[in-house]
């Protein structure tokens, strides 16, 4: 997503004649680049959960909806509100718009990106998640899904060094994008300072943290900060956090994928701040 204002996308799906370069010059989608060539003001959604949750979200504007006969029947059976008439297509027509291994379940939508709350609005939540340069869309999507399940108010991250909330990320989020907004900030360390000024406890997850997160005193409003796999939190991010905490594991594997670490940390945090 981006805050740049661009005219609505009017391009059509790629056609073989003319090739990728010719398609790009005509505003069409180049072959072999399912998401890299879409304009920033278009969110690509596919799969049952991603599209049906977007249709249920009054804040989401759908520009184009493609659906197979089976998908339209399921939308009707489950009483999903249709914001516009879907175009009936065969599954292969959606296949051509996506990666070869994409599982679309007969649904594809082009939509407006959702609005991004200000940091002040995000700070009014009791639980926030901050992502420090986590760039893999599968991981971020899985994190969004967990954040939606654990009632995270917003995800704070930088517009740079983060994947767009579209395509693979949206599919991995399984509808979670419609429930957890992204708050984009220009500088993460300054954003953390502002959160602290607003009374938010900022806790960074770090393998060298002083104590296990389960033993760390947590209170609302709370922001959990996660870094990228391998690199972890950047030095300035670590220095800006109020507290650094680790996650101790009893088994032979002592490290987790960042999306798994996120759901575990969020579960502990939600339990801690929900106690009377």
C-alpha positions, -999 to +999 in steps of 0.1 A: +000+000+000+011+036-005-001+070+004+007+082-031-024+093-050-027+077-084-056+076-108-078+044-106-063+015-124-080+008-158-057-018-172-068-052-184-052-087-178-021-094-198-025-108-233+003-127-250+004-105-280+028-076-275+048-092-246+054-078-211+071-046-222+042-037-245+017-046-219+034-023-193+032+006-218-005+000-222-012-001-185-018-038-185-004-065-162+029-079-174+031-117-176+051-134-150+048-105-125+014-112-108+018-084-082+049-064-089+032-045-117-001-036-102-003+001-092+000+009-055-036+020-053-049-014-061-052-042-035-054-077-051-074-102-031-080-138-039-093-169-020-125-174-001-116-159+033-097-129+018-125-119-006-155-128+015-142-108+045-135-079+022-171-080+009-184-080+045-162-051+054-181-018+049-148+001+047-135-019+018-144-006-017-143-034-043-136-023-079-138-056-097-150-091-087-144-123-106-161-155-095-167-190-107-201-205-107-193-225-076-180-195-058-211-174-066-232-202-053-213-203-020-214-165-017-252-167-020-255-197+003-235-180+030-253-147+025-221-127+018-232-092+008-222-084-028-211-048-033-211-052-070-222-078-095-195-105-099-183-113-134-188-151-140-156-167-151-140-201-155-113-210-130-086-207-157-094-170-162-084-163-126-054-187-128-039-165-155-040-135-132-020-152-104+011-171-095+011-207-108+006-221-072-020-196-060-051-211-045-079-188-054-110-210-047-128-193-076-126-157-062-105-127-073-111-090-065-094-057-072-101-033-043-090+000-028-064-003+000-079+002+034-073+035+052-043+037+075-049+051+110-027+077+125-003+067+152-024+086+177-054+066+167-035+033+169-022+043+204-057+042+217-058+004+214-049-018+244-027-040+223-005-031+193+020-050+172+051-033+158+070-050+129+106-040+124+115-046+087+097-080+084+096-083+046+083-118+038+046-115+028+038-151+039+051-143+074+034-109+076+001-124+064+003-151+090+010-125+116-020-104+105-042-135+109-030-141+144-033-104+152-070-105+141-076-136+163-061-119+193-078-086+189-048-064+181-058-028+175-033-020+148+000-031+132+026-004+132+054-006+106+073+015+081+061+019+045+095+010+033+109-024+040+075-040+044+054-059+019+022-044+004-011-055+019-021-073-012-018-106-030+002-133-012+001-113+021-037-109+019-042-146+011-019-157+040-039-133+063-070-153+055-093-123+059-074-107+088-066-076+068-102-065+072-099-065+110-064-052+118-053-019+101-018-011+092-004+022+106+025+033+084+051+055+099+082+071+083+106+063+112+101+034+136+122+046+165+104+080+165+071+062+164+080+041+194+090+072+213+056+087+205+039+056+217+058+058+249+049+095+253+012+084+250+016+059+278+021+027+258+045+001+272+068-009+244+082-044+248+107-058+222+110-095+216+147-104+217+166-136+223+189-116+247+160-101+267+165-099+304+135-122+312+110-145+296+080-127+283+058-149+305+076-135+336+076-099+324+052-075+339+028-064+312+000-038+312-022-021+287-017-002+265+010-025+252+030-026+220+050-058+212+079-052+188+091-080+165+121-080+142+129-099+110+140-135+112+178-138+114+184-101+119+160-096+148+154-061+161+177-033+148+199-017+173+181+016+175+148-003+178+162-023+207+174+008+224+141+026+221+120-002+237+111+001+273+118-036+279+134-065+260+119-099+267+127-134+253+105-164+247+119-195+265+110-228+250+113-262+268+120-284+238+149-293+216+141-265+191+147-233+209+138-208+181+105-201+163+095-188+129+086-151+134+049-157+127+048-185+153+067-163+178+041-135+171+011-157+179+027-170+211+037-136+223+004-121+215-015-148+233+007-143+264+002-105+261-036-107+257-039-130+287-017-107+308-034-074+300-069-090+303-065-101+339-084-079+364 
